[in-house]
Amino acid sequence: MKKLIVLSLVLLLTACAGGLAPKATMTWPAVPDEVKTACPDLAQVDTSTTKLSDALDVVSANYTQYYTCKDRVDNWIDWYNNQQKIYNSVK
């Protein structure tokens, strides 16, 4: 009886170690749609304005909006590419 139990355990363990177990395949995830949002359009200077200060306010706000969005997108792209390199090097 002991020999039967030992033999069945040996067969069970060698079947798992012998490559009969399913292998997990990992793939790098695609970019989520939420992250692919475009930067908002820049504001236009009102054509009826006659004050240079109003135009400069719009230009200043546009520069701030542009560089904030550019930094966000560039930093995310760098992070994503670095994580993908790390993932591919571990495989």
HELIX and SHEET records of a PDB file:
HELIX    1   1 LYS A    2  ALA A   15  1                                  14    
HELIX    2   2 CYS A   16  LEU A   20  3                                   5    
HELIX    3   3 ASP A   33  LYS A   36  5                                   4    
HELIX    4   4 LEU A   52  VAL A   90  1                                  39    
END                                                                             
